[in-house]
Every structure is written in C-alpha cells, then in structure tokens.
Amino acid sequence: MKKLLPYLLLGLFTLWIVSALRAPKAKGYMDDVSFGQLPVLREGRLQPLDSVGMNALIQIRGTRKVPVEGNNEKGEWGAFLKIRGEGSGQLSERRWYQFGKRPKKLNASEWLMEVMMHPEIADERYIFAINHPDLLDELGLDDQGVEKSGLFYFTFHEISEHFPTIRRHAQSAFNQEAALRSPFEKAVIKVWVGLNTYMEFKNTIAPQDSHDFNSDLEIYLSSIAPGLEAWRSQNAGSEHDEAALGLFSGYMDRFQHLSSAGTLLIPPNKDSGTSDQWSTMGTNLIQAIQTMGVRPAVRSYAKMASAFHGDNSGNFNQAASQYKESLKTDFGTELKRTSLEFSYNKFSPFYKSTVIYLIAFLFACSTWFSGSEWTRKTAFYLIVLSAIVHTGGLITRMYIEGRPPVTNLYSSAVFVGWGAVLLGLVIERIYKDGVGAAIASIVGVLSLIVAHNLALSGDTMGVLRAVLDTNFWLATHVVIITLGYASTFFSGFLAIVYIMRGFFTKSLDKDTSKSLTRMVYGVVCFSTLFSFVGTILGGIWADQSWGRFWGWDPKENGALLIVIWNAIILHARWGGMIRERGLMNLAVFGNIVTAFSWFGVNMLNVGLHSYGFMDAAFKWLMIFNASQILIMAIGIMPLSTWASFRSTATKAA
C-alpha cells in the first residue's frame, strides 16, 4: 500500500490543479467573467478590468476579495444592508445570488462593478484597512468599523467624513522623505492613496450620482446641438434658449470631472486600419461635441451601468457579451491577452505552488526521521508537479508582459524560487536522500511568500522604466544573475541543513556529512560561474544603456560582492583554510551577502538601480540576517555540543 501512496497523493493534487484550469464561469447572474476580461489601459499597461480591481483591493484592503458580511452588532448580513436614500426595505445584494444562495465574498470583478456602476452599495463595504492606533484615535474610529483577526476595516461611508483630516496629515507625510516617514505617516498615506483610487473608480464609467447613465447619455447627445446653438447666441449677445444651455452645461461640467478623475482608458475605434488614442470615458463624452456621437465602447459601458444599477441581469449580460464580441474584430489580440490574464488571476499558480511546496517539505523532512522511501518519493513527485505549475505561471507572465521572466523585485523572487527548485530536483535525483527535495521545497515556499508580500505594493506587471526597456543583454543579464542568486541561496540552505542536523539530531553520519559537503561545494561552483557571467553581462548592458561598463553603483557593487564571496569560499576550500564546518558557515553567510545584494541595496534609495526601493522590507531583512548569524553561531560550537558528533568527541577525549 505504501508503494502506491506517492502516486495516489500525486493524483489527488494533480486533480486539484486540473480542476482549477476549467474555463471560469459567472458566479452570479451578473456576468462578472465577461466584465472582468474587458481590456482597458491603465498606467501604461493593457490589462483586464479584473486585474484593475484586484490590484486596487490588494492595496486598499490587503486581500483579493471583499466579504459581504457586515459583522456589525446585530450580526446582519452585508448582503441585506439597506441602501441609504433608496427606499426602505430594498435589498442591496440580489444581483449576486439566486435561489436563496448567499455569497460570502465578492471577487475583484464583482467589487469593481459595484464601485463603478452602483457606488451606493460599494460605499457600505468594509474595504479600508486602518490598523494604526494613533490614526484610529485621530479619526475617532475606535468604536466603528469591524474587527477580524486583529485587523480593523471600515466603509467609505464611515471614513469619508474624515477626508479633510486625512488629507491634511497625508500632505504633511508626503513632504517627509520616504525613508524617514513614521509608521503613522505611512498609515495615513496608505489610506489617502486608497481613498483617491476608490473615488477615481466611482467616477470612471459614469458620474457617481448617475442612476441611469444610458438615459443620461441619450439626453446629453440630444442636448449638444441646441446647447451649442444657445451658447453661440449667448456669446453673440442675442436671445438664446436658457433651458437648453443649462442642460448642456450641466452635462459638460459632470463629464469634465469624469475626464479628469478617471485614468482607465477604453479602446478607440479602428477604421480603415487607423486608430485614435485610447482615452477615458469622460474624454470620449466631451469629444462628442465635435462628432455629435460617441464610440460604441461608451454606449456599451452606459448600457452596462444602467442595467447593473437597475438590477437587470439580462440587459447587463447582453451588453457585456456584445461589447466583448465586438472587440474581437479590431482588438482580438488585446482581448486574448486580457482574457488569459483574467484566467491567470483566477488560477493563482504561485499560490497553488506554495501550498504543494509546503506539503512536499513536510514529507521530505519526515524522510530524515522515518527513513521511509515512500515519503521521499512523495516529496519528489509533489515538487515536480509544483514546479510544473510554477513554470507555467512564469511562462504565462512572460507572454502577458511580452518580456523576460525577471522585470522587478516580485518577478525576481518568483524566479529565484523557480531556479532553486530545479536545482534541488537535480540534486535529489542524484543523491536520493531527501535533502535536495527539502531544500527545493522550503526555498520555493519562502521565495513565493516573499513574492506575495512584494505584490502588496501594487501591480506586479507594471510598465518598466525606460532604462530597463528590454534588449538582449538585459534579458540575459537578469536571468543569469538571478540564477546566481538562487544557487547561492541554495548552497546556504544546504549548509543550514548540515548545521541543524548535526547540532540537534544524530542523523548527520559520516556519509551524510560528506554528501552534503559535496553538494555545497558543487553548488558554490555553479553560483560563482552564474553570478560572474551575469555581472559581466550587466556591465555590457550598462555600457549600451548608460555609456559606461561599470560605475560603482550600489546594485553593481552588490552583484560584485556575491562573486567575490563565492570566490572566497572556493579559494578557502582549495587552500585548506577551511574544512567541512568552515565551508558550511561561509555558505550560510552567503545568504546574508545575497539578501543584501538582492534587497538591501534597493533600500539605500540611491543609484541608477534604486527603482526597487521598499523600506517596509528592512525589518524582515534584519530578522533574516540575525537568524543566519544565529545559525553560524551554532555552526562554530565545539563538536562536543553537536548531537551527531558528541559520542565521537567523547571517545576522542
């Protein structure tokens, strides 16, 4: 039976992966799938509306979904909250369920639909996370909002009345240098940015006070001609139709605000092979003065907005489907790309990889204690499956971005984990002792957790700076040097296994010790080669981009440190200056060197490579460094204190 367990567990997790690959279907009777796949241009990047909503939610709330339960004192469901000013007893959530099935959470597309098309409902969602006690006290929100797992969430309705106070503190915080901002100032900025993003979405498709935008659009279009005529007559000082002018001017004021508030750009028309620029809904509506009409995209969004606000699922689904179908003619490539990104968001490959890596790590560790072959095989097979999913996620990101796998800190974390996993699989295939599987899985888990936290800062597929625009040398440089990072970390974690097993257990026998030593030495050789070649390629790219091969930039110095440290390890080993434990301790210190070169130099916020600055990671970097120093302290303890060598040391004494 035990011989079959690895295959049964592999089949179970494979079934989980395959089931998640099914084409997504609308969750409720409002077609959130078609809506979420629609392409828009935001911050220079083509992306589906689902990604727009997901990235906004991650920044504002820290989650990808929004709970519909209010968790208030009466325990009422958020799905049955009454909307202020819309009549007593009206239910706010009929559109998200049918046949009595209540939703527990809204996905990013559903939430964005609410914010854009029925903001009165969205204003009652608990999406704003405020957890700094001084800020809560300053805003007088201590007894409001909801608490979940120690975190406090508030609705737009609850915090909008404190807008002037938040703005005043935010302006003061923005005047402070980023690296010197206090936790209070960082919390204020987070809320301020979230509020502005939220209010932007409320005025993206239609003015937030519009309840039937499709009718408003028709009235506006019919008011243009008489309104312009009345305006010209007024300027000429002659008699004019005041009512026509007032109606026209009112719509123009609303659409001017719509044009300035929104940043989502909708597709232009394509006629005879030519195209206008992508532009906002407001800009399109203002341009109707010259064309006496609007683009089909504007009419489609107007129909969707009116249908959604009126809880008419048939009209909404028809408008969304027809608009999506119309895009296939002129924007088929763009639609395929955004549809793929939508499916990528739903599948969440790196989350699934993290889960499988973690389970594989537990099986690999159990091999050291039980010595069971079936646990080792299970770990190996699960890592292979997770690596396939990991690889698929990387390839999909590359296709969506049209760029190499490493473009920012997030993608570098994903790629470092991927490289370490492949290296671990090779070592496990050779030695078959569970060590390679354990290191592959734990580095995979940790790197993807780092990537997850990096994703909280915003869109992970954002447009690169001009200096990082892809060419051959940049693509090869970032890939090869990141593999150098991955392999250096891998050798460091192998050394940690040596120290931990030797000090705390009796499982580090002579053969295992020699085997781990060969692994670390071989991986360090690999690391030296890739980090050196990657650094040289970086110099070639820098020469093409900046006109100099080397400028002693902090990031360049960091890359050089990795090369030098790996070279020191090899020369110390060749020269007989260190033995097994010395090699292991130097390899562990390599983790500190690599972490500094990978993240630390970005925290300096200086140099041409400071594009990755993130001060929030400083604490975790220091904690990581402290943990490595502690492990090294254990590594230099006398052999008489090591569980695996205690009896040998006693006999020698």
N, C-alpha and C positions, 0 to 999 in steps of 0.2 A: 504493500500500500504506500509506504514511504517513497518508493521509486516513482510513483505516479503523482505525488503531491506537487512537485515543481511544475509539472505540465498542467495540472488542474488549476493551480494558482495563476499560472501564466495565461491560461484560457479565460479565467474569470476577469482578470484585469484587461485582457485584450477585448473581451466583450464590452467592458465599460468604455473603453476608448472608441470602439466601433459604433456603439450606440450613440455616443456624443457627436459622431460625424454625420448623423442624419440631417437632411435639409431642415432648417429652422421653420417652424410654423407659428402663425399668430397665436399669442397666448390667450387673448380675449376675443371679443367680437369686433374690436377696433384693430385694424391690420398694422400692428407695430413693426412687423417684419418689412413690409414694403416701404413704410415710412423710414425706418432705420437704415435702409440701404440707399436712400436717395443721396446723390453726390452734392456736396457743397464745397466751397473753397474758404478755408479759414486759416489765418496766419500763414498764408502762402502755401498751404498743403491741401491737396484734394483728399477728402475723407467723407465717410458716410455720416449721416446725422447721428447714428448710434454712437460713433466714436466721439462726436462733439459732446453728447450728453454724458457719456461715460467718463471722459477726461474732466468735465466740469464737476461731476459728482465726486470723483476721487479727490479733487482739490478742495471742494466745499465741505463735503461730509466725511471723506476718507473711506467711502465704500462705493461699490458699483451699483448698488440697488437701494431703494428707499422703502422702508416699512410703511404699511398703510395703517398700522395700529397706532392710535394716539397715545396709549399708555397714560391717559390722564386719571384724575382721582376717581372718576366714575367708571373707569375701565371701558369706556366706549370705544368701538372700532372707529379708526380714522376713516374707514370706508363709508361710515354713516354720519359723518360730521355734516352739519348744515352749513351751507354757504351763506355768509353774511350778505344781506341785501337781496337775496334771490328768492325769497318766499319761504315761509315756514314749512318744514317737513320735506323739502326737496333733498333727495339723496345725491351725494356727490360722486359716487363710485359705480353707478350702474354700468358704465361703459367698460369696466374692467372684469366683469364676470357675468355669468348667466347660469340659469338653472340652480340658483342658490349657492353656487360655489364662490366663496370669498377669497380674494387674493391676499397673500401675506406680504408680498413685496412687489414693487414696480421696478421693471428693468430700466435701463438708461433711456431707451427709445420712448417708453410709456411716460416716464417722468418729463422728458423734453417736450413731448406732445402737449402735456398739461401746461407747462410753463409758457409755451408759445401760443397755445390756442384756447386755453381756459385758465388764465393765471389766478383767478379767484380760488380755484381748487388747490393749485400748487402752493399758494401763499400759506396754506394750512398744513403743509408737510413739514415734518421735523428734519430739516436737512442741514441747518447751520450748526456746526460743532464749535462750541466755546467752552474751553476747559480750564482756562487760566483764572484762578480765584479772584485776583485783583480786578480783572476785566469784568467778570461776572458781578462783582460788587459795584464797580464804577457804573455799570449799565443798569443796576438794580434788577438783575435777572436771577437772583439766588433762588427765588421761590417760583420760577416759571420754567417752561420747557419740560423735557422728560429726561430721565436718567436711565442709562443702560450700560451695565458693566463698568460703572465708574465714569462714564463719559456723558456729557450733557449736550442735548440737541434742542434747537429752537426753530420756530417757524419764522418765515419772513414777516408775517403779521406781528409777531412778538418783538422782533428787533428793529423793524423799520422805523418805529417811533424814536429810536435812539440813534438814528442816522447822523444828525449833527455832531453828537458826541464822538461817534466812531470816526467820522471824517476829520474832526479836529485832532484826535490822537494819531490817526493814520498820517496826516500831513506832517506832524511832528516826527513820527517814526521814519518817514521817507527821507527826511532831512538828515537823519543819522546814517553814518556809514554802515553798510550791511554787516560787516564783521563785528561791529560794536553794539548792535541792537540788543536790547534786553529781551528776555522771554515775553514780557508784557507787550513790548513793541512788535515783536514777531507775531504774537497772537492777534493784535489789532490789525496788522497788515493782512493777515490771512482772512479775517472777517471782512475787511474792506474790499479786498480783491474778489471774494466770494459774492458779496452784495452787488458789486458792479457787474460781474458776469451774469448773475441772476437777472438783474434789471435789463441787461442787454438782451437776453433771451426773451424776456417779456415783450420787448419791442423789436423783434426781428422779423416775424412774418406779418404781424398786424399790430396796430396800436393796442396797448394793453386794455383800453376802455372799449374796444370794439367787440360787440356780441354777435354780429352777423357781418363779417368782413366781406363776404361775397356781394351782399346787397350794398354795402358801403362802396365797394369798388364800382358797381354799375352806376350808382348815383354820382360818384366822383367823375367817371368818364363822361356822363351826360352833362355834367356841370362845367366841363372845360371850355367848350365853345362859347356859351353865354357868359361865363365868368370872365374869359379873356376879353370879350367884346365890352362888357361892363367896365373892366379895368382900363381898357384903352380910352373909353369915353370919359371916365373919371379923370384920367391924366390930361385929356384934351379940354377938360373943364366943361364938358357938355353933360346933358342929362343921361343918367345910367340906371340900370336895374340894381338897386342896393341889395335885394334879396339874393340875386344870382351871384353878385360879387361876394357877399358874405358867406354863402355856401361854398363857393370855390376857394376863398381864402382860408376858411376853416379847415378844409381838407389839406390844403397846401401846408399849413402850419403843422398839422399832425404828421404828414408824410416827410416834412423836413426833419422832424425829430426822429422819425423812423429811419431816415437815411443816415443821420449822424450817430444814432445809438447802436445800430446793428453792424456786425462785422462778418456775418455769414454771407457769402456771395453765391448767387444762384447762376445756373448755366445761361449763356446767351443764346440767341437764335443762330442757326447756321444756314445761310442761303448762298447758293452758288459757290460753295467752297470757302466762303469768307465768314468771319465771326467777329462780333463785338467783344468787348471785355466782360468778364464775369463781374457782376455788380450786385448790390444789396436790393432788397425788395423796395425800400424807400427810394433809392435812386431810379429804379425802373418806373415807379409810380410818378415821380417828378418828370422824367423824360417823356411821359405820355402827353405832356403839353405840346411837344413837337410832333409826335407821331399820331396823336389822337387815338392811341390804343396801347395795350400792354402786351408783353410777351406771354406766350402760353404758360410758361412756368408760373407767372404771377397769378393767372386765373386758376391754375391747379391748386396752388397753395391757398388761395382765397376760398375755394370750394372746400378744401380740407378743413380750414379753420372754422368756417361756418357750420359744417357738418359735425365736427368734433364738439364745438361749443353747444350745439343743439342736440347732442347725444344721438345723432343719426348715423349709425354704423354703416348702413347701406351706401349712403352718399359718400361717406368718408372713404370707405374701402374702394369704391368705384373711382373716385378722384385720384387716390394714391396709386391704384393699379394702372389707370390710364396714363398718368403722368410718367410713371416708371416705364411703361411700354413705349411711350413717345420718345424717351431718351435713347432707346436702343438704336434708333436710326442715325442720329448725329453724335451721340455720346456713348456708343456701345462699349468702347474700351474703358472709358471712365466708370461706367456703370458696373462692368465686370470687376474692376479693381475695388470699388467700394462694396460691392456685394461679397467679394472674397474677404475683405477686412471685417465686414459685419459677421460673417461666419467664423472668422478667426477670433473675434471678440467673444462670441458665444461659446466656442470650443475651449478657449483658455488653455492652450497647450502647455504653457510653463507651470500653471497651477497643477495640472494633472501630472506633469513630470515630477514636480516637487513631492506630491503625495506618494508616487510609486518609488522614488528615490529613498524616501524616508522609511518606507516599509522594507525595501531591499536592504537598507543599512541595518535594521533590526535583525534580519535574517543572517546577514554577514557577521554581525557581532556574536550571534548565538553559535555560529560555527566554531568560534575560538573556545567556547566553554563546553559545548557538547561534542564537538568533533564530528558532527553528522554531515555526511556528504550531501544529503538532500537539501539541507538548509543553504549550503554553499551554492548548489545548483540553482535553487530558487532565487537567491540573491542575484546571481549572474544573469539568469533569464529575465528577471524583472528590470534589471539595469539596462539590458539590451532593448527591451520594449520601451522603457522610458527614454532611452537615448534616441530611438526612432521618432518618438513624439517630439522630443527636444529638437532634433534635426529638422523635422517638418515645420516646427514653429519658426526656426531660423530661416529656412528657405522661403516660407510664406512672407515673413517680414522683409526679406531681401526683394521679393517680387513686388510687394506693395510699395516699398520705398524706391525701388529701382537703384539700389546702392549696395555696397558690400556689407557683410554682416556686422561690422563694428562702425558705428557713427556717433555714439555718445556713451556716457558712463553706463546707462541702462543696458545698452546692447553689448558693451564690453563685459559686464557682469554675466550676462547670458552666455556669451561666447567663451569666457574663461571657464565657466562650469562645463560647457559642452566639451572643450578641449581636455579638461581634467578627466571627464567621464570616459572619453575614448581612450585616453592613456591608461586609465585604471582597468578598462576591459582588456587591453592588450596584456598588461602585467598579470591580470587574473588568469587569462588564457594560458600564459606561460607557466606560472608558478602554482596555480590552482590551490591556494591555501586560504582564500577568503580575504586576504589583505588588500589586494587590488580592488575587489568588489566593495569593501568597506570604505576605502578612501574615495573611490569613484562616487559612491552614493552620498557620502557626507559632504564632499566638496560640491557635488551637484545641488544638494539641498541648500547649503549655505549660500552659494552664489546666486541661486534663484530667489532666496529670501532677501538678499541684498538688492537684487534687481527689483523685487516687488516694492521695497521701500523707496528705491530711486524713482519708481513710477509715480509715487505720490506727488512729485514736483510738477507733473504736467504731462503733456503729450510726449510719448516716447518715440514717436516717428516724426517729430518736428523737423522743419527745414534746417539744413546745416548752414553755418556761417559761410560766407563767400570763400574764406581762406581754406575751408575744409571741403570745398567742392571736389567731387571725386575725380581722380585721374588714376592711371595705372600704378604709379609709385605710392600714392596714398593708400590705395586698396591693398596692395601687397604689404606695405609697412604695418598698417593697423592689424591685419590678420596674423602676420608672422610674430609681431612683438606681443600680441595678446596671447598667442600660443606659448610664448616665452613666459608671460605672467602665469598662465595656467600650469605649466610644467614646474615652475619654481614653487608655486603653492603646493603642488602635488608632492614634490620631494619633501617639503616642510611637514606636510601632514603624515607622510610615511615615517618621518623621524619622530613625530608625536606618538604614533602607534608604538614605535620601538621603546620610547621612554615610558609611556604609560603601562605597556605590558610588562616591561622589565621591572618597574618600580612597584606596581600594585598587584601583579599576578605572578604565577610561577610558569606561565606559558611560553616565556621567551627562552627557549632552549638554544643550544649552540647552533643547530641547523637553521632555526628561525632567525637567529641573530645575523648569521652570515647571509641569509637570503635577503633580509631587509637592508643590509648594508649594500649588497649588490644592486638592489632596486634603487636606493637613494643615489648611489654613485652614478648609475646609468641615467637616471632622470636628470641629475645635475648636468651631466654632459649634454643631454638634449636641450636643457634650459639655456646653457651657455651659448650653444650654437644659434638657437632661435632668437634669443634676446640680442645677441651681437648682430646677426643679419638684419633683424627688424630695426635696430638702431641705425645701421648704415643706410637702409632703405629710407628711414625717416629723414636722414640728412640729405639724401638725393631729392626727396620730395620738397624739403625746406629750401633747397637750392633753387628748385623750379618755381616755388611759390613766393619765397621771400628774398631770393637772390643771395643767400648765404647758406653754406652747408651746416655750420654749427655756430650757435650764438650764446651758448651757456644759459639758455632758458631753463627755468626750474623743471619743466617737464623733460627736457633733453637731459638735464643732469640726473633726474630720477631714473631714466632709462639706462644711462651710463652706470649708475650705482648698481643696478641689477647685474649688468655684465661683469663689473669689477668684483662684486661679491661672489658670484658663481665661479669666477676665475680664482679667487682667493681659496674657495673651498677645494677646488681641484688641485691647486698647487700645494696646499697644505697637506692634502692626502698623498699626492705624489712624493712630496719631500719627507714623508714620515713624521710630520709635526703633529698630526692627529691620528687617532685610531677610530674605532667604531663609535664610541660615545662622543668624541670630539666632532666627528662628521655629522652626527645627528644634531648636536647643539648648534653647529654652524648652519645646518639646513633649516632648523627652527627659526633662527634669527633671520634667515632669508625671507620668511613670511613677513617680518616687520619691514624689511627693506622693500619688498614688493608692494605691501599695503601703502607705504609712504609714496612710492613712485606712482602707484595707481590712483590713490585718492588724496594723499597728503599734499602733493604739490598743487593740486587744484584749490585746496583750502587756503593757500598763500594768497590767492586772488591777484597774482602778478604774472607778467609774462604773456607771450602770444598764445599760450595754451590754457589760459585761465577761464575758458568758456565753460568748464565743468564745475565752477565754484558752488559748493554747498556746505555751509557752516554747520548744518544740523548733524552731519556725519562725524564731526570732530570728537564728540563724546564716545561714540562707538569705536572709532579708530583707536582712541586711547585705551578703552577697555580691552580691545583686541590685543594691542601691544603689551598691555600689562599681563594678559593671560599667557602670551608667548614667553615673556620674561619669567613668569612663574614656572612654566614648563621647563625652561632652560635651567632654572634653579634646581628643579628636581633632577634634571639630567646630569648635573655635576655632583650630586650627592654621592658619598662613598658607596662602593659596591656592597658593602656590608648592610646597607639600608635597603637594597633592592631585593624584592621578594624572590626574583628569579635567580639571583646570584648569592643570596645570603648563605646558603649551605656551603657553596664553593669557597666563599670568602672565609667562612668559619674553619673549614678544613685546612685552608692555606695558612691560617693563623696558628 
